[in-house]
Amino acid sequence: MARPSVTSASASASADGRMAESFESRMWRWGGNLFPAYRRSGARITYVAPDFHEVHIKIPSNWKTRNHMGIIWGGGLYSALDPIYGVMLYKLLGGQYRVIDRMASIHFKRPGRTTLYARFRLSPGELDGIQTDLKTSAKLTRHYKVDLLDQHDVVHASCDKELCILPL
């Protein structure tokens, strides 16, 4: 996975095939990075797709994110991953549903000594399935997995999340 970078609004797609951020998705990225709880994790949202179906983050290895052994704090890794799928679903479902965590686990596979990256994706089919299921069910759970990778695509941590979707 090549390091994700923010695309220019003037280009229709970047060299890696990502669509340029829209004004709205760029505002969501900026707002997310300024939100105090997320900002303190040390992570940064680097890309939000114009249709909000994909989000990229990075967690730099620096004095704010490393522990006394020179590796990125495990809590910082999880806090960087924690809100993204919930916020994506809330936005994509039009704010008509509460999206809350039911369960989460993180598996640390190797120490993070360099900047780590994660990509969150929700396919249009996944969203259609959620909307269809919510027509017949008052409560819905979904499972998602995301990996934290270095610049050479080596997995350093994997996170499994279970989200609960309820009508407002």
NUKOLLUM-18392 format. One record per residue (C-alpha): residue in three letters; x, y, z. Coordinates in steps of 0.5 Angstrom, whole numbers, plus 500, padded with zeros to 3 digits. Layout:
<atoms>
 type  px  py  pz
  ala   X   Y   Z
...
</atoms>
This chain:
<atoms>
 type  px  py  pz
  met 500 500 500
  ala 503 506 498
  arg 503 512 503
  pro 496 515 502
  ser 496 523 500
  val 491 528 500
  thr 489 529 493
  ser 488 536 489
  ala 481 538 489
  ser 482 540 481
  ala 484 533 479
  ser 479 528 478
  ala 483 522 480
  ser 490 521 483
  ala 495 517 481
  asp 493 511 485
  gly 486 512 483
  arg 482 515 488
  met 477 521 487
  ala 479 528 489
  glu 476 530 495
  ser 469 534 495
  phe 469 541 499
  glu 464 537 504
  ser 469 531 505
  arg 475 536 506
  met 471 540 511
  trp 469 533 514
  arg 477 531 514
  trp 479 538 517
  gly 473 538 522
  gly 475 530 524
  asn 482 532 525
  leu 481 538 529
  phe 476 535 534
  pro 480 535 541
  ala 479 527 542
  tyr 481 525 536
  arg 487 530 535
  arg 490 528 542
  ser 490 521 539
  gly 496 523 535
  ala 493 520 528
  arg 490 524 522
  ile 485 523 517
  thr 489 524 511
  tyr 483 523 506
  val 475 522 505
  ala 472 520 499
  pro 467 525 496
  asp 462 520 497
  phe 464 518 504
  his 465 511 502
  glu 472 511 504
  val 477 514 509
  his 484 514 510
  ile 488 515 516
  lys 495 515 518
  ile 499 515 525
  pro 506 518 525
  ser 511 515 530
  asn 513 521 534
  trp 514 524 541
  lys 507 525 542
  thr 505 518 540
  arg 511 513 542
  asn 512 510 549
  his 518 509 553
  met 520 503 548
  gly 520 507 542
  ile 513 504 539
  ile 507 507 538
  trp 502 506 544
  gly 497 501 543
  gly 491 506 546
  gly 493 511 541
  leu 493 506 535
  tyr 486 504 538
  ser 483 511 539
  ala 486 512 532
  leu 481 507 529
  asp 475 507 534
  pro 471 513 531
  ile 472 512 523
  tyr 467 507 521
  gly 461 509 526
  val 462 516 523
  met 462 514 516
  leu 456 510 517
  tyr 452 516 521
  lys 454 520 515
  leu 452 515 509
  leu 445 513 513
  gly 443 521 513
  gly 444 522 520
  gln 437 518 521
  tyr 440 512 526
  arg 445 512 532
  val 451 508 530
  ile 454 506 537
  asp 460 501 538
  arg 458 494 541
  met 464 491 541
  ala 472 492 539
  ser 478 488 540
  ile 485 489 537
  his 490 484 536
  phe 497 487 536
  lys 502 483 531
  arg 508 487 531
  pro 511 494 534
  gly 509 500 531
  arg 516 504 530
  thr 514 508 523
  thr 508 511 521
  leu 502 507 520
  tyr 496 507 515
  ala 489 505 515
  arg 484 505 510
  phe 476 504 512
  arg 472 502 506
  leu 464 501 505
  ser 462 499 499
  pro 455 501 496
  gly 453 494 496
  glu 454 494 504
  leu 450 500 505
  asp 444 498 501
  gly 444 492 505
  ile 444 496 511
  gln 438 500 509
  thr 434 494 506
  asp 435 490 513
  leu 433 497 517
  lys 427 497 514
  thr 425 490 517
  ser 429 490 523
  ala 429 496 529
  lys 436 494 531
  leu 442 492 526
  thr 449 489 528
  arg 455 489 523
  his 462 487 523
  tyr 468 491 520
  lys 476 489 520
  val 481 494 519
  asp 489 493 519
  leu 494 498 521
  leu 500 497 516
  asp 507 501 515
  gln 509 503 508
  his 511 496 506
  asp 504 493 507
  val 506 490 513
  val 500 489 518
  his 502 492 525
  ala 495 491 528
  ser 488 489 526
  cys 482 491 529
  asp 475 488 529
  lys 469 492 531
  glu 462 491 532
  leu 457 496 531
  cys 450 497 533
  ile 445 501 528
  leu 439 504 531
  pro 433 509 529
  leu 434 515 532
</atoms>
